[in-house]
Amino acid sequence: MLDSIFRFFFKYPPLIFQQGDLAWGASRPVMLAVMVAGAAAVAALLTYRTTGAEHPRRDRVVLIGLRVAALALILICLFRPTLILRASVPQQNFVAVLVDNSRSMGITDTDGQPRSTFIQEQLTSGPNAKLLDALSQRFVLRFFSFGSSVDRLPAVANLTYDGTATRLGPALERARDELSGLPLAGLVMVTDGADTSDASLDASLDSLKARSIPVFTVGLGQERFSRDIQVTRVETPRAVLKGTALVVDVMLSQTGYSGDQVALTVEDDGRIVTTQNVTLPDDGEAATVRVRFTAADAGARLFRFKIAPQEGEQVSQNNTRDALIQVRDRKEKVLYFEGEPRFEMKFIRRAVEDDENMQVVILQRTAENKYWRGDVTSPDELIGGFPKTREELFAYRAVILGSIEAAAFSPEQLRMLADFANKRGGGLLMLGGRRSFAEGGWGGTPVGDVLPVVIDGARQPSYFEELAARPTRAGAAFPVTQLAETEDASTSKWSDMPQVSTVNPVHQVKPGATTLLVASDIRRQDQIVLAYQRYGRGKTIAMPIQDSWVWQMDPKIPVEDMTHELFWRRMVRWLVDGVPDQVNLATGQDRVEPGETVLFTAEVLDGAYVEVNDAHVEAHLTSPSGKTTDTVMEWTVEQDGEYGAVFNPDESGLYEIRVVATRDQKELGSSVMHLRVSAGDAEFYDAEMRAPLLKRIAEETSGAFFTPANAASLPEAISYSGRGVTVVEERELWDMPALLMLLLALMGGEWAYRRSRGLA
């Protein structure tokens, strides 16, 4: 509509003015006309100067201005303004038409029709294919389809719209390369712009710019859905221990359902594990929902997070997100070193003894250089007390330090403990007690440096405080400290918990640390009860209370209350969560399409968790049908201890990748992960037409952006892009209707003003 209005006033569409260069066709007669017009202008000025003094100066200024403007307009017309254009020679230039063949073309969001309707009507041979006819009359056309792959297209009618991905960059590069050496007027890309590729478009666009190949994009679909709900993102760990209580952040967005309540369901391979009601955010906004469930079954588990399609929803395929989680069924070893007999160790041990996936090895000092060992794997384990080598210490996945002073360790052992969190990536927890924190001389030690709290060097041997722990805002929703189903219920539960005591005044956390539990002491100062921080590859935790066992044994706690056991099982599992092995396997993604190249890497470390560059690393690949393939992984050179390999899965389903690393005929370790191979659904997420991206492609290549509403101007835009075999055309502008209307308006305005002022 706007294009037609512009053409009515200015003779030509806007693109003609964008592509053309302005010139003047003045000749000798024009010079004479200039002299005549100048003389007339002088006469007009003299005429209005002699206007009687009874008329204000304003009248003279207005009338002179109108007359001069009209004369200037006539002068411009006499100069014959002209647009100089380079027009493509008909049938001497090629145009590549790239058509989106992905599943998003089936989305019904434009006048009740799927996006593919425009393609079928305008680019398929038939009596109504005006766009195809106009392009065919001017250019030699070559068609390409793009989606999961890029292919030459014999006829647009052959499109199936079943592509599971949209990759704009490879599509542009394929058309560019195939038509290189031919007179190319430009590329036409018909798509919704939903690029699902992780690769940047910069390289593709730079190549097109360097070769002066314009891209004309035609955007299909709505820029904003009127009614849609989307599960935008799900953040889950790649691997967890069997029985772990997971807290997963699910991000939702919507338009058209603001304030509605919907059910968010989590399924484990088709079995519902939890359902919770969610109130949807305002239109266009995102909301993060915390979902809690337990990974009860071992193996590669496919968890599905979904919201049932709602009435009137335009896209229902984006209501679901899948997450593949490796649930490991194995025992994790934790070393608990206690410096004196006390109830805290007894009750912690009792709390986790029924957890089949946790082994808490106890080392308790009973006298000088004498220890009691509990739950050890072999008779020789910890026979000499606390580990004296990194290999021995790093065999554990977490360390709990009870009431034990820093002087009980050698300087090397203190450095080992700090490196246990920093380099090994283990979990390190220090409990309160009369030999902990400042009272145990830990300030200024390597361990004190890695803890999340500030340890005051001054000892207070007579300090004692009873505390009523309460969760912070972060602690109310944290998996370990949330004691009930909801945050509010958990906070209420904490308010009813018995008081505990501390002999370690700790009031300040370090920058970057997170406080989960606090309490107010007698001076109404906040005392830290539980805080943590990420440190290096691992985590460190401080819990400066000495008798959490009261949460079980206080008379006000019912016998059947399992709060203490629940808290410590979650705490110990949190300690070992995410702790790396000697061999750690990773891929850039956990879901790929059949035939897509997969790059996977393995980090290989020795017993002291130092990177190994001379290992023999072999990967064993098992397909869903049971076929096995072995491949040797090579050191990447770019990073110490990193080995890489690629493979192309050709079956749909779950692939198992098992990597074994050896050095000098001795196994360093192994790792197993699973990869899901299936058709992707990324086409349906953020599936609105991405006009900004399509405009960027057009602008950076000197092309133009169109929609179905103005696509009729596309052939003319390509013709005057100045590319390929061209001839020079001149388009005169002096007879534009807009100039005539402006001239009449100026003359009429002068007459009307004179009449209104009594000068006519």
C-alpha positions in Angstrom: 0.0 0.0 0.0 2.7 2.5 1.0 4.7 1.4 -2.0 1.8 2.2 -4.3 1.3 5.6 -2.7 4.9 6.5 -3.1 4.9 5.4 -6.8 1.8 7.6 -7.4 3.5 10.7 -6.1 7.1 10.1 -7.3 6.5 8.0 -10.5 8.9 5.2 -9.4 9.1 2.9 -6.3 11.5 3.8 -3.5 14.1 1.2 -4.6 14.6 3.1 -7.9 15.7 6.2 -5.8 17.9 4.0 -3.6 19.7 2.4 -6.5 19.9 5.4 -8.9 22.3 8.4 -9.0 20.9 11.9 -9.4 22.1 13.9 -12.5 20.9 17.1 -14.3 20.0 17.3 -17.9 20.5 21.1 -18.3 21.2 22.6 -21.8 21.5 26.1 -23.3 17.8 26.6 -23.4 17.7 25.9 -19.8 20.3 28.5 -19.2 18.1 31.0 -20.9 15.2 29.9 -18.8 17.3 30.4 -15.7 18.0 34.0 -16.7 14.3 34.6 -17.4 13.3 33.1 -14.1 15.9 35.2 -12.3 14.6 38.3 -13.9 11.1 37.4 -12.9 12.2 36.7 -9.3 13.8 40.2 -9.2 10.7 41.8 -10.5 8.6 40.0 -7.9 10.9 41.2 -5.2 10.6 44.8 -6.5 6.8 44.5 -6.7 6.4 43.4 -3.1 8.9 46.1 -1.9 6.6 48.7 -3.3 3.6 47.3 -1.3 2.1 50.1 0.7 3.4 50.9 4.2 0.0 50.1 5.6 0.7 46.4 5.1 2.9 44.7 7.7 6.4 43.5 7.0 5.2 40.0 7.7 3.0 40.1 4.6 5.9 41.0 2.4 8.1 38.3 3.8 5.4 35.6 3.3 4.5 36.6 -0.2 8.1 36.9 -1.3 8.9 33.5 0.2 6.0 31.8 -1.6 6.8 33.4 -4.9 10.6 32.5 -4.6 9.7 28.9 -3.7 7.5 28.5 -6.7 10.1 30.0 -9.0 12.8 27.7 -7.5 10.6 24.7 -8.1 10.1 25.7 -11.7 13.9 26.2 -12.0 14.5 22.7 -10.6 12.2 21.2 -13.2 13.9 23.2 -16.0 17.2 21.7 -14.9 15.6 18.3 -15.7 16.6 16.2 -12.7 17.3 12.6 -13.8 18.1 9.3 -12.2 20.9 7.3 -13.7 20.4 3.5 -13.3 22.3 0.4 -14.2 19.6 -2.0 -15.4 20.1 -5.8 -15.9 19.8 -7.0 -19.5 16.9 -9.4 -19.7 17.8 -13.1 -19.8 21.5 -12.3 -19.6 21.8 -12.6 -15.8 21.3 -15.4 -13.3 19.4 -15.3 -10.1 19.5 -18.0 -7.4 16.3 -18.5 -5.5 16.8 -20.2 -2.1 13.6 -21.6 -0.6 13.3 -22.6 3.0 12.3 -26.3 3.1 12.1 -26.7 6.9 9.2 -27.7 9.1 8.7 -24.2 10.3 7.2 -23.4 6.9 4.2 -25.4 8.0 3.4 -23.0 10.9 -0.1 -21.4 10.4 0.3 -17.8 11.5 -0.6 -15.6 8.5 -4.3 -15.2 7.7 -5.0 -18.8 8.7 -2.5 -20.1 6.1 0.8 -21.9 6.6 3.9 -20.0 5.6 4.5 -22.3 2.7 1.3 -20.9 1.0 3.3 -17.9 -0.4 5.9 -20.2 -1.8 3.3 -22.5 -3.5 1.3 -19.6 -4.9 4.1 -17.3 -6.0 7.0 -19.6 -6.9 5.2 -22.7 -8.3 4.3 -22.7 -12.0 0.7 -21.7 -12.5 -1.5 -18.9 -13.7 -1.3 -17.0 -10.4 2.5 -17.2 -9.9 3.0 -13.6 -10.8 6.3 -13.3 -8.9 7.8 -16.3 -10.6 6.6 -15.0 -14.0 8.1 -11.6 -13.4 11.4 -13.1 -12.3 11.5 -15.5 -15.2 11.0 -12.8 -17.8 14.0 -10.9 -16.5 16.5 -13.6 -15.3 17.6 -17.1 -15.7 16.6 -18.7 -12.4 18.3 -21.4 -10.4 16.4 -22.9 -7.5 17.8 -24.3 -4.2 16.1 -25.7 -1.2 17.7 -25.5 2.2 16.9 -26.9 5.6 18.9 -29.7 7.2 20.9 -29.7 3.9 21.2 -27.6 0.8 20.2 -29.1 -2.5 19.5 -28.0 -6.1 15.8 -27.9 -6.7 14.3 -28.9 -10.0 10.9 -27.4 -9.2 9.5 -25.6 -6.2 6.5 -28.0 -6.3 8.9 -30.8 -5.1 9.4 -29.2 -1.7 8.3 -31.3 1.3 8.9 -28.9 4.2 10.3 -31.6 6.4 13.7 -30.1 7.2 14.6 -30.3 10.9 17.0 -27.4 10.8 17.6 -24.1 9.0 21.1 -23.1 8.2 21.3 -19.8 6.3 25.0 -19.5 6.0 25.6 -22.8 4.2 22.7 -22.1 1.9 24.1 -18.8 0.8 27.6 -20.3 0.3 26.3 -23.2 -1.8 24.4 -20.9 -4.2 27.4 -18.5 -4.4 29.8 -21.4 -5.2 27.5 -23.1 -7.7 26.9 -19.9 -9.7 30.4 -18.6 -9.5 31.7 -17.4 -12.9 28.2 -16.6 -14.2 26.7 -13.1 -14.5 24.9 -13.2 -11.2 22.4 -10.4 -10.5 21.7 -11.5 -6.9 20.4 -14.2 -4.5 16.8 -14.4 -3.3 16.3 -16.1 0.0 12.7 -17.0 0.9 12.5 -17.9 4.6 11.3 -17.1 8.1 14.9 -16.4 9.1 14.8 -19.0 12.0 18.5 -19.9 11.7 19.2 -22.9 14.0 22.9 -23.1 13.2 25.4 -22.3 15.9 27.8 -20.9 13.3 28.1 -17.2 12.7 26.8 -15.6 9.5 29.7 -13.1 9.4 32.0 -15.2 7.2 29.3 -15.9 4.7 28.2 -12.3 4.5 31.8 -11.1 4.2 32.3 -13.4 1.2 29.2 -12.1 -0.5 30.2 -8.5 0.1 33.7 -9.1 -1.3 32.1 -10.5 -4.5 29.4 -7.8 -4.7 26.6 -10.3 -4.6 23.4 -8.7 -3.1 21.0 -10.9 -1.2 17.3 -10.1 -1.4 15.4 -11.6 1.6 11.7 -12.4 1.7 10.5 -12.9 5.2 7.6 -15.2 5.8 5.4 -15.4 8.9 4.5 -13.1 11.8 7.2 -11.2 13.7 5.2 -11.8 16.9 2.7 -14.6 17.6 -0.6 -13.5 19.1 -1.1 -16.7 21.2 1.8 -19.0 22.0 3.4 -20.7 25.0 7.1 -21.8 24.9 9.3 -23.9 27.1 12.3 -21.7 26.3 15.1 -23.4 28.2 15.7 -26.2 30.7 18.9 -26.2 32.8 19.9 -29.7 33.9 23.2 -31.4 34.9 24.6 -33.8 32.3 25.2 -36.5 35.0 23.9 -37.1 38.5 24.1 -39.8 41.1 21.2 -42.2 41.4 18.7 -41.0 44.0 19.7 -37.3 43.7 16.9 -34.8 44.4 17.2 -32.4 41.4 16.1 -28.8 41.3 15.8 -27.8 37.7 15.2 -24.3 36.4 12.7 -24.2 33.5 12.3 -20.9 31.6 8.9 -20.2 30.1 7.6 -17.4 27.8 4.3 -16.7 26.3 2.0 -14.3 24.5 -1.7 -14.2 24.7 -2.0 -16.2 28.0 -0.9 -13.7 30.6 -1.9 -14.7 34.1 -3.3 -18.1 33.1 -2.4 -21.1 35.1 -1.1 -24.2 33.4 0.3 -27.6 34.5 4.1 -28.2 33.9 4.7 -31.9 33.8 8.0 -33.8 34.0 8.2 -37.3 32.5 11.0 -39.9 32.8 10.9 -41.9 29.6 7.1 -41.5 29.5 6.5 -41.9 33.3 5.2 -38.8 35.1 7.6 -38.0 38.0 6.1 -34.6 39.0 3.5 -32.0 38.0 3.2 -28.5 39.3 0.9 -25.6 38.4 2.5 -22.5 37.0 1.1 -19.0 36.6 2.3 -17.6 33.2 4.1 -14.3 33.1 3.0 -11.1 31.3 3.1 -11.1 27.5 6.6 -11.1 26.1 8.2 -11.7 29.4 10.1 -14.8 30.6 9.6 -16.6 33.9 11.9 -19.2 35.6 10.1 -22.0 37.3 12.0 -24.3 39.8 10.9 -27.9 39.4 11.9 -30.6 41.9 12.1 -34.3 41.3 14.3 -37.3 42.0 16.5 -39.2 39.6 15.4 -42.6 40.8 16.5 -44.9 38.0 20.0 -45.4 36.8 21.1 -45.1 33.2 20.7 -42.6 30.4 17.3 -41.1 31.3 15.4 -38.8 29.0 13.4 -36.3 31.0 10.6 -34.4 29.2 9.3 -31.1 30.5 6.0 -30.2 28.9 2.9 -28.0 29.0 -0.2 -29.3 27.3 -1.2 -27.3 24.2 -3.7 -24.5 25.0 -6.8 -23.4 23.1 -5.9 -21.2 20.2 -2.1 -21.8 20.4 -0.4 -21.1 17.1 2.6 -23.4 17.7 2.3 -26.4 20.1 5.6 -28.1 19.2 7.5 -25.6 21.4 5.6 -26.6 24.5 8.1 -29.4 25.2 11.8 -29.7 26.1 13.8 -32.9 26.5 16.9 -33.3 28.6 19.2 -36.3 28.6 20.7 -37.0 32.0 23.2 -39.7 32.8 22.1 -41.2 36.2 25.1 -43.0 37.7 24.7 -45.9 40.1 28.0 -46.1 41.9 29.4 -45.4 45.4 31.1 -42.0 46.0 33.7 -42.0 48.7 33.9 -39.1 51.2 36.6 -38.7 53.8 35.5 -37.4 57.2 38.4 -36.4 59.5 37.4 -35.7 63.0 39.8 -34.5 65.7 37.9 -35.7 68.8 35.1 -38.0 69.7 31.8 -36.1 69.5 28.1 -36.6 68.7 28.3 -34.7 65.4 30.3 -37.4 63.6 28.1 -40.2 65.0 24.9 -38.6 63.8 26.2 -37.6 60.4 27.4 -41.2 59.8 24.1 -42.5 60.9 22.2 -40.1 58.6 24.0 -41.3 55.4 24.6 -45.0 56.2 21.5 -46.1 54.4 22.4 -44.2 51.2 23.6 -47.0 48.9 25.5 -44.6 46.7 27.5 -42.9 49.4 30.5 -44.2 51.4 31.6 -41.9 54.2 35.0 -43.1 55.4 35.6 -42.0 59.0 39.1 -41.1 60.4 38.8 -40.1 64.0 41.8 -39.1 66.1 41.7 -40.9 69.5 45.1 -39.9 70.8 48.3 -38.5 69.5 49.1 -40.3 66.3 46.3 -42.8 67.0 43.2 -43.1 64.9 40.0 -45.0 64.6 38.9 -45.9 61.1 35.3 -46.6 60.1 33.7 -47.8 56.8 37.1 -48.2 55.1 37.3 -50.3 51.8 40.4 -52.2 52.7 42.5 -52.9 55.8 45.3 -50.7 54.6 43.1 -47.6 53.9 44.2 -44.7 56.0 46.4 -47.0 58.1 48.9 -44.1 58.5 46.3 -41.5 59.3 45.4 -38.6 57.1 46.6 -39.1 53.4 50.2 -38.0 52.8 50.2 -38.1 49.0 48.0 -36.4 46.5 47.1 -39.6 44.8 45.8 -41.0 48.1 43.8 -37.9 49.0 42.5 -37.3 45.5 41.0 -40.8 45.4 38.2 -39.3 47.5 35.5 -37.1 46.0 34.9 -34.9 49.1 36.5 -34.2 52.4 34.8 -33.1 55.6 36.9 -31.5 58.3 35.5 -31.8 61.8 36.9 -30.3 65.0 40.6 -30.7 63.9 43.3 -28.0 64.2 45.4 -26.9 61.3 48.6 -27.9 63.3 47.6 -31.5 62.9 48.5 -31.3 59.2 51.9 -30.8 57.6 52.4 -27.8 55.3 52.2 -30.2 52.3 49.0 -31.7 53.5 47.5 -28.2 53.9 48.4 -27.4 50.3 47.0 -30.7 49.2 43.7 -29.9 50.9 43.5 -26.5 49.1 44.4 -28.2 45.8 41.8 -30.9 46.5 39.1 -28.2 45.8 41.1 -26.1 43.4 42.7 -28.6 41.1 41.1 -32.0 41.8 37.6 -30.3 41.8 36.4 -32.0 45.0 34.1 -30.7 47.7 35.6 -29.5 50.9 33.5 -28.9 54.0 34.6 -27.5 57.4 32.4 -28.0 60.4 32.3 -25.9 63.5 34.1 -27.0 66.7 36.6 -25.9 69.3 39.5 -26.7 66.9 37.9 -25.3 63.7 38.2 -22.0 61.9 40.0 -19.3 63.9 40.0 -21.4 67.1 41.8 -24.2 65.2 44.4 -21.8 63.8 43.1 -22.1 60.2 43.4 -18.4 59.4 46.3 -17.7 57.0 46.6 -21.3 55.9 46.1 -22.5 52.3 42.8 -24.1 53.5 41.7 -20.8 55.2 42.3 -19.1 51.8 39.9 -21.4 49.9 37.1 -21.4 52.4 34.1 -19.1 51.6 34.2 -17.2 55.0 36.7 -14.7 56.4 38.6 -16.3 59.3 39.6 -13.8 62.0 43.1 -14.6 63.2 42.1 -13.8 66.8 41.0 -16.9 68.8 38.1 -16.6 71.3 38.4 -19.7 73.5 35.5 -18.7 75.7 33.0 -17.9 72.9 29.7 -19.7 72.9 26.5 -18.8 71.2 23.1 -20.5 70.7 21.6 -19.8 67.3 18.3 -20.2 65.6 19.2 -20.9 61.9 17.1 -19.3 59.2 17.5 -19.5 55.4 18.5 -16.5 53.3 16.7 -15.7 50.1 19.1 -18.0 48.3 18.9 -20.7 50.9 15.1 -20.8 50.8 15.2 -22.3 47.4 18.5 -24.2 47.6 18.1 -28.0 47.3 20.1 -28.7 50.5 18.4 -26.2 52.8 14.8 -26.4 51.4 13.3 -28.7 54.0 9.7 -28.7 52.5 7.9 -28.9 49.2 7.7 -25.1 48.8 9.9 -22.2 49.8 7.4 -20.7 52.2 6.8 -24.1 53.9 10.6 -24.5 54.1 11.1 -21.1 55.8 8.3 -22.0 58.2 10.0 -25.3 59.0 13.3 -23.6 59.8 11.5 -21.2 62.2 10.4 -24.3 64.2 13.8 -26.0 64.2 15.7 -26.2 67.6 18.6 -23.9 68.3 22.1 -25.1 67.7 25.4 -23.8 69.1 28.7 -22.5 67.9 32.1 -21.7 69.4 33.3 -20.1 66.2 32.3 -16.5 65.6 32.1 -16.2 61.8 30.3 -13.1 60.5 31.6 -12.4 57.0 31.8 -14.2 53.7 34.2 -13.6 50.9 33.3 -11.9 47.6 31.6 -14.4 45.4 30.5 -16.6 48.2 26.8 -17.4 48.8 25.2 -17.6 52.3 22.5 -20.2 52.7 21.8 -20.1 56.4 22.3 -17.3 59.0 21.4 -16.7 62.6 21.3 -13.6 64.8 23.6 -13.8 67.9 23.0 -12.1 71.2 24.3 -8.8 69.9 21.9 -9.1 66.9 24.7 -9.6 64.5 24.3 -12.1 61.7 26.3 -15.2 62.3 27.1 -17.5 59.3 25.6 -20.9 59.7 26.1 -22.2 56.2 27.9 -20.7 53.2 29.7 -21.9 50.1 31.6 -20.8 47.0 33.0 -22.3 43.8 36.8 -22.4 44.1 38.8 -23.5 41.0 37.3 -26.7 39.7 35.5 -27.6 43.0 33.5 -26.1 45.8 34.2 -25.2 49.5 31.6 -25.0 52.2 31.7 -23.6 55.8 29.2 -24.7 58.5 30.5 -23.1 61.7 28.0 -24.9 64.1 29.0 -27.8 66.2 25.8 -29.7 67.0 23.5 -30.1 64.0 22.5 -33.4 65.7 20.2 -31.4 67.9 17.9 -31.2 64.8 17.2 -34.9 65.5 17.6 -35.3 69.2 15.9 -32.3 70.6 12.7 -33.2 72.6 10.5 -31.1 70.4 11.5 -33.1 67.3 9.1 -36.1 66.7 10.7 -39.5 66.5 9.5 -39.9 62.9 10.9 -36.5 61.8 13.6 -37.2 59.1 14.8 -33.5 58.7 18.3 -34.2 60.0 18.8 -37.2 57.8 17.4 -35.4 54.8 19.6 -32.4 55.4 22.8 -34.4 55.7 22.1 -36.8 52.8 21.6 -33.9 50.6 24.6 -32.1 52.0 27.0 -35.1 51.3 25.5 -35.6 47.9 26.0 -32.0 47.1 29.6 -32.3 48.2 30.3 -34.9 45.5 28.0 -33.4 42.8 29.9 -32.4 39.7 33.3 -33.7 41.0 35.4 -34.7 37.9 37.0 -38.1 37.3 40.4 -38.8 35.9 38.8 -39.1 32.5 36.0 -36.7 31.7 34.1 -37.0 28.4 32.2 -34.2 26.8 30.4 -33.3 23.6 29.2 -29.9 22.5 25.6 -31.1 22.5 23.7 -34.1 23.8 21.4 -34.3 20.7 22.3 -34.4 17.0 20.6 -35.4 13.8 21.5 -38.6 11.9 24.5 -38.0 9.7 25.6 -34.9 11.6 29.3 -34.8 12.5 29.9 -35.1 16.2 33.0 -33.9 17.9 33.7 -35.3 21.4 36.6 -34.6 23.7 38.1 -36.3 26.7 40.1 -34.7 29.4 42.7 -37.2 30.8 44.4 -36.7 34.2 46.8 -38.8 36.3 46.3 -39.7 39.9 47.5 -36.3 41.1 45.0 -34.7 38.6 47.8 -33.3 36.4 47.0 -33.3 32.6 48.5 -36.2 30.6 49.5 -35.6 27.0 51.1 -39.0 26.3 48.2 -41.3 27.1 46.6 -43.9 24.8 42.9 -42.9 24.6 40.4 -45.2 22.9 36.7 -44.6 22.3 34.2 -47.4 22.0 31.0 -46.4 20.2 27.9 -48.5 20.5 25.0 -47.7 18.2 21.3 -48.2 19.2 21.3 -51.4 17.2 24.3 -52.7 19.1 26.9 -52.2 16.4 30.3 -51.2 17.9 33.0 -49.0 16.5 36.4 -48.3 18.1 38.4 -45.2 17.4 41.6 -43.8 18.8 41.4 -40.2 20.2 44.3 -37.9 19.4 45.8 -35.2 21.7 44.4 -31.9 20.4 47.7 -30.0 21.1 45.7 -26.9 21.8 45.1 -27.8 25.5 47.0 -30.1 27.8 45.3 -33.3 28.6 42.6 -32.9 25.9 42.0 -35.6 23.3 39.4 -35.4 20.5 37.7 -37.5 17.8 34.7 -37.2 15.5 32.1 -39.7 14.2 29.0 -39.6 12.2 26.0 -41.4 13.7 23.8 -42.9 11.1 21.1 -44.5 13.4 18.4 -42.8 15.4 18.4 -43.5 19.1 20.9 -43.5 22.0 24.6 -44.0 21.2 26.9 -45.0 24.1 30.4 -43.5 24.1 32.9 -45.2 26.4 36.4 -43.9 26.6 39.4 -45.7 28.3 42.7 -44.0 28.9 45.9 -45.9 29.6 49.6 -45.0 30.0 52.5 -47.4 30.2 50.0 -50.3 30.1 48.2 -49.0 33.2 44.6 -47.7 33.1 44.2 -44.1 34.1 40.5 -44.2 34.1 37.4 -44.4 31.9 34.2 -42.4 31.2 30.8 -43.2 29.7 28.2 -40.9 28.2 25.3 -41.2 25.9 24.4 -39.2 22.8 20.8 -38.8 21.5 20.5 -39.0 17.7 17.1 -37.9 16.4 15.4 -35.3 14.2 15.7 -31.9 15.9 12.8 -29.7 16.9 14.7 -26.4 17.1 12.6 -25.1 14.1 9.7 -24.5 16.5 11.5 -22.5 19.2 11.6 -18.7 18.8 9.8 -19.5 15.5 8.6 -16.0 14.8 9.8 -14.4 11.5 13.2 -12.9 12.4 13.0 -9.6 10.5 16.1 -8.1 12.1 18.3 -10.9 10.9 16.9 -10.9 7.4 17.2 -7.1 7.2 20.8 -7.4 8.3 21.6 -9.9 5.6 20.0 -7.7 3.0 21.7 -4.4 4.2 25.2 -5.9 4.6 25.1 -7.2 1.0 23.4 -4.1 -0.5 20.2 -6.1 -1.2 16.7 -5.4 0.2 14.2 -6.9 2.6 10.7 -7.8 1.4 7.6 -9.4 2.9 4.7 -11.0 0.9 2.9 -7.6 1.0 5.6 -5.9 -1.2 7.3 -8.9 -2.8 5.9 -7.8 -6.2 8.7 -5.1 -6.3 11.4 -7.8 -5.9 12.1 -8.3 -9.7 12.5 -4.6 -10.3 14.8 -4.3 -7.3 17.1 -7.0 -8.6 17.0 -5.5 -12.1 18.4 -2.2 -10.8 20.9 -3.6 -8.3 23.6 -2.9 -10.8 25.0 -6.4 -10.8 25.7 -8.8 -13.7 25.3 -7.7 -17.3 23.8 -4.2 -17.3 22.9 -1.2 -19.4 22.5 2.5 -18.4 19.0 3.9 -18.1 17.9 7.4 -17.5 14.7 8.2 -15.6 13.5 11.8 -15.7 12.0 13.2 -12.5 10.8 16.7 -13.6 7.3 15.5 -14.4 6.7 13.8 -11.1 3.1 14.4 -9.8 4.5 15.5 -6.5 6.4 18.5 -8.1 3.2 19.6 -9.9 1.2 19.3 -6.8 3.8 21.3 -4.8 3.9 24.0 -7.5 0.1 24.3 -7.4 0.1 24.4 -3.6 2.6 27.2 -3.6 0.7 29.3 -6.2 -2.6 28.6 -4.5 -1.1 29.4 -1.2 0.1 32.8 -2.4 -3.3 33.6 -3.8 -5.1 32.5 -0.7 -2.8 34.5 1.6 -3.2 37.7 -0.5 -7.0 37.3 -0.5 -7.1 36.8 3.3 -5.0 39.9 3.8 -6.9 42.1 1.4 -4.1 42.2 -1.2 -5.9 40.5 -4.1 
